[in-house]
Amino acid sequence: MRIVKAEEKQVSKIVDMSIRAFETDVNVGGAKGDCPPEFDSAKWHEQMAQEGHLYAAMIEDDLVGAAIIFPDEKSQSVYVGRIFIDSLYHRKGYGTCLMECIEKVFPWAIEFNLDTPCWNKRTNAFYKGLGYRIIKTEDGFNFYQKKSESHGLKYKWSWLCGHVLNPSKSAILKEPDWYNVSVCFFMGSIPDVHIFLKNLDSRGVF
Protein backbone atom coordinates (compact mmCIF):
# COMPACT_ATOMS: atom_id res chain seq x y z
CA MET A 1 0.00 0.00 0.00
CA ARG A 2 1.00 3.60 -0.53
CA ILE A 3 -0.69 6.89 0.30
CA VAL A 4 -0.75 9.94 -1.96
CA LYS A 5 -2.49 13.28 -1.75
CA ALA A 6 -5.92 12.78 -3.22
CA GLU A 7 -6.89 14.43 -6.49
CA GLU A 8 -10.21 16.21 -6.88
CA LYS A 9 -11.32 13.64 -9.46
CA GLN A 10 -11.07 10.97 -6.74
CA VAL A 11 -13.26 12.79 -4.23
CA SER A 12 -16.59 11.36 -5.38
CA LYS A 13 -15.32 7.80 -5.05
CA ILE A 14 -13.73 8.58 -1.68
CA VAL A 15 -17.03 9.95 -0.35
CA ASP A 16 -18.84 6.78 -1.43
CA MET A 17 -16.19 4.74 0.40
CA SER A 18 -16.53 6.92 3.48
CA ILE A 19 -20.29 6.34 3.59
CA ARG A 20 -19.93 2.57 3.21
CA ALA A 21 -17.13 2.39 5.78
CA PHE A 22 -18.72 4.46 8.54
CA GLU A 23 -22.18 2.97 8.14
CA THR A 24 -20.68 -0.35 9.33
CA ASP A 25 -20.08 1.25 12.77
CA VAL A 26 -23.53 0.03 13.84
CA ASN A 27 -21.92 -3.41 14.01
CA VAL A 28 -19.34 -2.33 16.60
CA GLY A 29 -21.37 -0.45 19.19
CA GLY A 30 -22.67 2.57 17.33
CA ALA A 31 -26.26 3.63 16.84
CA LYS A 32 -27.60 4.37 13.38
CA GLY A 33 -26.30 7.78 12.38
CA ASP A 34 -23.27 7.66 14.70
CA CYS A 35 -20.87 8.79 11.98
CA PRO A 36 -18.15 11.46 11.90
CA PRO A 37 -19.09 15.01 10.88
CA GLU A 38 -19.19 15.54 7.11
CA PHE A 39 -18.51 11.85 6.43
CA ASP A 40 -20.93 12.02 3.48
CA SER A 41 -20.13 15.55 2.30
CA ALA A 42 -18.49 15.91 -1.12
CA LYS A 43 -17.94 19.62 -0.50
CA TRP A 44 -16.02 19.00 2.73
CA HIS A 45 -13.85 16.29 1.21
CA GLU A 46 -13.13 18.59 -1.75
CA GLN A 47 -12.00 21.26 0.72
CA MET A 48 -9.75 18.76 2.51
CA ALA A 49 -8.24 17.78 -0.86
CA GLN A 50 -7.64 21.40 -1.83
CA GLU A 51 -5.94 22.07 1.51
CA GLY A 52 -3.72 19.00 1.12
CA HIS A 53 -5.20 17.04 4.03
CA LEU A 54 -6.99 14.29 2.09
CA TYR A 55 -4.83 11.27 1.27
CA ALA A 56 -5.81 8.35 -0.94
CA ALA A 57 -4.86 4.80 0.09
CA MET A 58 -3.77 2.88 -2.98
CA ILE A 59 -3.11 -0.80 -3.62
CA GLU A 60 -1.30 -0.67 -6.95
CA ASP A 61 -3.80 1.33 -9.06
CA ASP A 62 -6.84 0.59 -6.89
CA LEU A 63 -8.25 3.15 -4.47
CA VAL A 64 -9.21 1.25 -1.30
CA GLY A 65 -9.60 3.96 1.34
CA ALA A 66 -8.50 7.37 2.52
CA ALA A 67 -7.26 9.44 5.44
CA ILE A 68 -7.56 13.01 6.67
CA ILE A 69 -4.18 14.07 8.03
CA PHE A 70 -2.96 17.30 9.66
CA PRO A 71 0.85 17.34 9.87
CA ASP A 72 2.66 20.02 11.89
CA GLU A 73 6.37 19.88 11.13
CA LYS A 74 7.15 22.72 13.53
CA SER A 75 5.95 20.70 16.53
CA GLN A 76 6.97 17.41 14.88
CA SER A 77 3.48 16.04 15.38
CA VAL A 78 0.83 14.58 13.12
CA TYR A 79 -2.89 14.57 13.87
CA VAL A 80 -4.77 11.79 12.12
CA GLY A 81 -8.25 13.25 11.71
CA ARG A 82 -9.74 10.01 10.43
CA ILE A 83 -8.98 6.97 8.35
CA PHE A 84 -11.32 4.62 6.55
CA ILE A 85 -11.13 1.60 4.32
CA ASP A 86 -13.96 0.84 1.92
CA SER A 87 -16.14 -1.86 3.50
CA LEU A 88 -15.61 -3.88 0.31
CA TYR A 89 -12.00 -4.34 1.46
CA HIS A 90 -12.52 -4.92 5.18
CA ARG A 91 -10.71 -7.75 7.00
CA LYS A 92 -7.73 -7.70 4.66
CA GLY A 93 -5.34 -5.85 6.99
CA TYR A 94 -5.56 -2.67 4.94
CA GLY A 95 -6.34 -0.50 7.98
CA THR A 96 -3.07 -1.53 9.59
CA CYS A 97 -1.23 -0.94 6.31
CA LEU A 98 -2.77 2.52 6.07
CA MET A 99 -1.62 3.53 9.55
CA GLU A 100 1.87 2.19 8.85
CA CYS A 101 1.99 4.26 5.67
CA ILE A 102 0.95 7.38 7.56
CA GLU A 103 3.68 6.86 10.16
CA LYS A 104 6.32 6.29 7.46
CA VAL A 105 5.39 9.17 5.16
CA PHE A 106 6.22 11.72 7.89
CA PRO A 107 9.78 10.72 8.94
CA TRP A 108 10.23 13.91 10.95
CA ALA A 109 7.29 13.16 13.26
CA ILE A 110 7.94 12.08 16.82
CA GLU A 111 4.28 12.09 17.85
CA PHE A 112 1.05 10.89 16.26
CA ASN A 113 -2.33 11.87 17.73
CA LEU A 114 -5.92 10.87 17.02
CA ASP A 115 -9.27 10.33 18.68
CA THR A 116 -12.10 7.86 18.38
CA PRO A 117 -15.51 7.43 20.08
CA CYS A 118 -15.47 5.47 23.32
CA TRP A 119 -18.31 3.27 22.10
CA ASN A 120 -16.44 2.07 19.02
CA LYS A 121 -15.09 -1.33 20.02
CA ARG A 122 -13.39 -1.86 16.67
CA THR A 123 -11.35 1.34 16.47
CA ASN A 124 -10.32 1.35 20.15
CA ALA A 125 -8.98 -2.19 19.91
CA PHE A 126 -7.38 -1.34 16.56
CA TYR A 127 -5.39 1.66 17.79
CA LYS A 128 -4.32 -0.05 21.00
CA GLY A 129 -3.04 -2.94 18.91
CA LEU A 130 -0.90 -0.50 16.92
CA GLY A 131 0.79 0.83 20.06
CA TYR A 132 -1.32 3.93 20.66
CA ARG A 133 -2.18 4.77 24.26
CA ILE A 134 -5.06 6.76 25.69
CA ILE A 135 -3.90 10.11 27.04
CA LYS A 136 -7.33 11.43 27.96
CA THR A 137 -11.05 10.73 27.68
CA GLU A 138 -13.37 13.65 27.09
CA ASP A 139 -16.90 14.21 25.77
CA GLY A 140 -17.30 10.57 24.80
CA PHE A 141 -14.00 10.31 22.94
CA ASN A 142 -10.74 8.56 23.72
CA PHE A 143 -7.72 10.59 22.69
CA TYR A 144 -4.75 8.49 21.63
CA GLN A 145 -1.06 9.22 21.18
CA LYS A 146 1.91 7.29 19.89
CA LYS A 147 5.50 8.39 20.24
CA SER A 148 7.74 7.62 17.30
CA GLU A 149 11.14 8.49 18.68
CA SER A 150 13.03 6.39 16.14
CA HIS A 151 11.53 8.40 13.28
CA GLY A 152 12.42 11.67 15.03
CA LEU A 153 16.00 10.54 15.63
CA LYS A 154 16.35 9.44 12.01
CA TYR A 155 15.23 12.88 10.86
CA LYS A 156 17.59 14.64 13.27
CA TRP A 157 20.48 12.39 12.31
CA SER A 158 19.90 13.26 8.64
CA TRP A 159 19.90 16.94 9.63
CA LEU A 160 23.16 16.48 11.53
CA CYS A 161 24.80 14.69 8.62
CA GLY A 162 23.85 17.60 6.37
CA HIS A 163 25.63 20.01 8.71
CA VAL A 164 28.70 17.81 8.95
CA LEU A 165 28.94 17.55 5.17
CA ASN A 166 28.26 21.26 4.66
CA PRO A 167 30.56 23.33 6.91
CA SER A 168 28.75 26.53 6.00
CA LYS A 169 25.83 25.29 8.12
CA SER A 170 27.96 24.29 11.07
CA ALA A 171 27.94 27.54 13.05
CA ILE A 172 25.07 26.29 15.18
CA LEU A 173 27.25 23.48 16.52
CA LYS A 174 29.87 24.24 19.17
CA GLU A 175 33.41 22.85 19.32
CA PRO A 176 32.63 20.06 21.86
CA ASP A 177 29.87 18.90 19.53
CA TRP A 178 32.36 17.99 16.82
CA TYR A 179 34.10 15.54 19.13
CA ASN A 180 30.75 13.90 19.81
CA VAL A 181 29.95 13.89 16.10
CA SER A 182 33.20 12.08 15.36
CA VAL A 183 32.40 9.49 18.04
CA CYS A 184 28.97 8.91 16.50
CA PHE A 185 30.32 8.67 12.96
CA PHE A 186 33.45 6.64 13.47
CA MET A 187 32.50 4.46 16.45
CA GLY A 188 28.97 3.82 15.14
CA SER A 189 27.58 3.78 18.68
CA ILE A 190 23.77 3.94 18.64
CA PRO A 191 23.54 4.89 22.37
CA ASP A 192 26.01 7.73 21.73
CA VAL A 193 23.93 8.96 18.80
CA HIS A 194 20.78 8.84 20.95
CA ILE A 195 22.37 10.77 23.85
CA PHE A 196 24.04 13.31 21.57
CA LEU A 197 20.84 14.11 19.64
CA LYS A 198 18.87 14.44 22.88
CA ASN A 199 21.52 16.89 24.16
CA LEU A 200 21.16 19.01 21.01
CA ASP A 201 17.38 18.79 21.31
CA SER A 202 17.47 20.12 24.87
CA ARG A 203 19.49 23.12 23.65
CA GLY A 204 16.85 23.94 21.05
CA VAL A 205 19.06 23.13 18.07
CA PHE A 206 16.23 21.34 16.28
Residue, then its C-alpha position, 0 to 999 in steps of 0.5 A: m500500500r502507498i498513500v498519496k495526496a488525493e486528487e479532486k477527481q477521486v473525491s466522489k469515489i472517496v465519499d462513497m467509500s466513506i459512507r460505506a465504511f462508517e455505516t458499518d459502525v452500527n456493528v461495533g457499538g454505534a447507533k444508526g447515524d453515529c458517523p463522523p461530521e461531514f462523512d458524506s459531504a463531497k464539499w467538505h472532502e473537496q476542501m480537505a483535498q484542496e488544503g492537502h489534508l486528504y490522502a488516498a490509500m492505494i493498492e497498486d492502481d486501486l483506491v481502497g480507502a482514505a485518510i484526513i491528516f494534519p501534519d505540523e512539522k514545527s511541533q513534529s506532530v501529526y494529527v490523524g483526523r480520520i482513516f477509513i477503508d472501503s467496506l468492500y476491502h474490510r478484513k484484509g489488513y488494509g487498515t493496519c497498512l494505512m496507519e503504517c503508511i501514515e507513520k512512514v510518510f512523515p519521517w520527521a514526526i515524533e508524535f502521532n495523535l488521534d481520537t475515536p468514540c469510546w463506544n467504538k469497540r473496533t477502532n479502540a482495539f485497533y489503535k491499541g493494537l498499533g501501540y497507541r495509548i489513551i492520554k485522555t477521555e473527554d466528551g465521549f471520545n478517547f484521545y490516543q497518542k503514539k510516540s515515534e522516537s526512532h523516526g524523530l531521531k532518524y530525521k535529526w540524524s539526517w539533519l546532523c549529517g547535512h551540517v557535517l557535510n556542509p561546513s557553511k551550516s555548522a555555526i550552530l554546533k559548538e566545538p565540543d559537539w564535533y568531538n561527539v559527532s566524530v564518536c557517533f560517525f566513526m564508532g557507530s555507537i547507537p547509544d552515543v547517537h541517541i544521547f548526543l541528539k537528545n543533548l542538542d534537542s534540549r538546547g533547542v538546536f532542532 
